[in-house]
Amino acid sequence: MNILVINGPNLNLLGIRQTEIYGENTLEELMMWLETSPEGKNHNFKFYQSNHEGTIIDAIHDEREWANAIIINAGAFSHYSYAIRDAIVSVSITTVEVHISNIMEREDFRKISVLKDVCLSQVYGLGKNSYIEALKNIEGNINNE
């Protein structure tokens, strides 16, 4: 299965930024870990990170014919980007929203996601394992179709 993994703003600073919340792995280390994990070994991945909303939308559009599924950690865009929401809807690709931290135990604005309702599921609070859980959700959904 072809999986597009999109990481949004500030996730390029993983391993540096608030390690007590986001962990000590860099984004590159986290993506390599996902790709080489037992759950990831049978999939093809494309990894994308941007701090810019429009380029995230472009990535969703550009990979629509390649990707069978999307795992997206849109960072703060999750809470207000109707444009990313519309991009997810427009490509009709199974998508799971992920967050490394437990957004339900943080600031009130983080508890709201405009992406959640157009995604298969939302996974949060499991650290880097949020990505593995998202992959399992995708596999379960596609295997049940």
C-alpha positions in Angstrom: 0.0 0.0 0.0 1.2 3.5 -0.8 1.0 5.8 2.3 1.5 9.5 2.1 2.7 10.9 5.5 2.3 14.6 5.9 3.7 16.6 8.8 2.8 20.2 9.3 4.1 23.3 10.9 6.9 23.1 13.5 7.2 19.3 13.2 10.5 19.9 11.5 11.8 20.9 15.0 10.9 17.6 16.6 13.8 16.5 18.9 14.4 20.2 19.7 11.0 21.6 20.4 9.4 20.9 23.8 10.9 17.4 24.1 8.8 16.9 27.3 5.7 17.0 25.1 6.9 15.8 21.7 9.8 13.5 22.5 13.4 13.4 21.6 13.2 11.9 18.2 13.8 14.1 15.2 11.2 14.0 12.4 13.6 12.2 10.2 14.2 9.6 12.9 10.5 9.2 13.5 9.7 8.7 9.8 12.6 6.2 9.4 11.3 4.3 12.5 7.8 4.2 11.0 9.1 2.9 7.6 11.2 0.2 9.1 8.7 -0.9 11.8 7.1 -4.3 11.5 3.8 -2.5 10.7 5.5 -0.3 8.0 7.7 -2.8 6.2 5.0 -3.9 3.7 4.1 -0.4 2.6 5.6 2.3 0.4 5.9 5.7 2.1 6.3 9.2 0.9 7.1 11.7 3.6 6.3 15.4 3.4 6.7 18.2 5.9 5.9 21.9 5.4 5.3 24.9 7.6 3.0 26.3 4.8 -0.7 25.5 4.4 -0.7 25.8 0.6 2.2 23.4 0.1 0.5 20.8 2.3 -2.6 21.2 0.1 -0.4 20.9 -3.0 1.1 17.6 -1.6 -2.3 16.1 -1.1 -3.4 17.1 -4.6 -0.1 16.0 -6.2 0.0 12.6 -4.6 -3.7 11.8 -5.1 -3.1 9.2 -7.8 -0.1 7.6 -6.0 -1.5 7.4 -2.4 -3.8 4.7 -1.2 -4.0 6.4 2.2 -2.8 9.5 4.0 -1.5 9.9 7.6 -1.6 13.6 8.5 -0.2 15.4 11.5 -1.2 18.9 10.4 0.0 20.4 13.7 -1.8 23.7 14.5 -3.5 23.6 11.0 -5.7 20.8 12.4 -7.5 23.3 14.5 -8.5 25.8 11.8 -7.5 24.9 8.3 -10.7 24.4 6.3 -8.6 24.5 3.2 -6.7 21.4 4.2 -10.0 19.8 5.2 -11.4 20.6 1.7 -8.3 19.1 0.1 -8.7 15.8 2.1 -12.4 15.7 1.0 -11.5 16.5 -2.6 -9.2 13.6 -3.2 -11.3 10.9 -1.5 -8.4 9.1 0.0 -8.6 7.3 3.4 -7.0 9.7 5.8 -6.1 9.4 9.5 -5.3 12.5 11.6 -2.5 12.0 14.1 -1.0 14.0 17.0 2.0 13.0 19.1 0.7 14.7 22.2 -2.6 14.2 24.0 -4.4 17.2 22.6 -7.3 16.5 25.0 -5.1 17.3 28.0 -3.7 20.5 26.5 -5.0 24.0 25.7 -8.7 24.2 24.9 -8.1 25.3 21.2 -6.1 22.0 20.6 -9.2 19.9 21.5 -11.0 21.2 18.4 -10.1 19.7 15.0 -11.7 20.7 11.7 -10.1 17.7 10.1 -11.4 15.0 12.4 -14.8 14.6 10.7 -13.4 14.0 7.2 -10.8 11.5 8.4 -11.3 7.8 9.1 -10.1 8.4 12.7 -8.0 10.6 14.9 -5.1 9.2 16.9 -3.4 11.3 19.6 -1.4 11.0 22.8 0.7 7.9 21.9 3.9 9.7 21.0 5.5 8.3 17.9 3.2 5.3 18.2 0.3 7.5 17.1 1.7 6.9 13.6 1.7 3.2 14.0 -1.9 3.2 15.3 -2.9 5.3 12.3 -1.4 2.8 10.0 -3.3 0.0 11.8 -6.5 2.0 11.4 -5.9 2.3 7.7 -5.1 -1.3 7.2 -8.2 -2.4 9.1 -10.4 -0.1 7.1 -9.0 -1.1 3.7 -9.1 -4.8 4.6 -12.7 -4.5 5.5 -13.8 -2.8 2.3 
